[in-house]
């Protein structure tokens, strides 16, 4: 068998959380010429595939063998672990056809889902664990240890009755989790004798639950309330609208996911090149020839615009040697570091043009051989920084590096969710994001939590009739996300103290718009 021949990788996708995909699985997906997977799994990993990869639904085993013999790397993707979910016959067929194959284990639902529900399956006192399918419950006698039941979603109350019929006490702790390891996860803790009424009290309808269910039976369920860590995240399951340019939204979305939220990026601003590029061309030449003492970057987009122009001329970060660089805030500084440039000045307080102006040093003709500052920025930027530099003795060359224009309206379902209360929160990072979102999609519903990055953005939101719930303690995206998470944690704590169900803001819709009081 030649190493140049194609081959098949039977690969586990894990139980649902993308973060549980193994490093080996991710590497193979990136190299695959063909992915064979059900639609749901394919959608989960599509962003990991190469640009030329083909995706097909599972069919006859012959499709794997044929593609491998044609020299392709084929990834056959399974939910959870491949050998626990039916890969055995296909692997055997490859062996018989003398097609090279590999089996990449995946994180199985039977252990991952209880872990995400905060249920330790074994303990120091009793390490015994049995795994069954719900259909086998009538043959499982009562015994010590923990019973993990797969396929429990169809009729959990009947499952309880079957176990009681074969000797399990009605008071035996029972937990069932739907949509495990995803932000749809929902766990109900009860006992075998009270499954039906407790599911009803929790507002759970088996017909409408999403995702397969895993049940756990036994004393292992008892620590659940103390060990639960996933469903108790401050923004667990919150659908959060992030209205920024798509490139800028990535960092925000990642931080929201850490708090359990489901971010949805809806661009409200599109970034386009300047109408007359000659300004930027002269500015770059001036940087290379030593015309400037400082360059002040007031946005990530400004960094990107200069970097792209540098790369167009075959230049890199070395061209900044001897030039001092300022960044308006942490995200702009991170973009510069990615370019290979460590900024000399980042304001510690207010991360804005005003904050940068306040931190800027005065011109000193003994220390500064050149008094010119290059300021590449948007076409709609304010004049605050330019005016302050002039007061301090600097000569600012204000160059339009990019244009900002209103983005196209989002799809109709997103617009309906914005106006109808389908989002739990929306994060506004500037006055322009408020104006543009309302302009392309309408006002957020009354129940939607409104978070803003600072007082000016809060003022604009108020002008549009929106009540601001959260204002970041300092004007940075990190601070805004953290503040919204703290607000969500407060809502959760208040509900628990009042003995009420923990509900997301979108679950409290009553109609009517948010009004200022």
Secondary structure, DSSP 8 states (H G I E B T S, - for coil): --TTS-EEEEEE-BSS-GGGS-HHHHHHHHH-SEEE--HHHHHHHGGGS-TT-EEE----THHHHHHHHTT-EEEEEESB-GGGTT-HHHHHHHHHTT--EEEE----HHHHHHHHHT--S--SS---EEEEEGGGGGG----SSEEEEESTTS-HHHHHHHHHHTT--TT-EEEEEESTTSTT-EEEEEEGGGHHHHHHHTT--TTT--S-EEEEESGGGTTHHHH--STTSTTTT-EEEE-S-HHHHHHHHHHHHHTT-EEEE---EEEE--S-THHHHHHHHHHHTT--SEEEE-SHHHHHHHHHHHHHTT--GGGGTT-EEEESSHHHHHHHHHHT---SEE-SS--SHHHHHHH-----TTT-S--EEEEEEETT--SHHHHHHHHTT-EEEEEEEEEEEE-----HHHHHHHHHT--SEEEE-SHHHHHHHHHHH----TTSEEEESSHHHHHHHHHTT----EE-SSSSHHHHHHHHHHHHHHHHHHHHHTT-----GGGG--SS-----
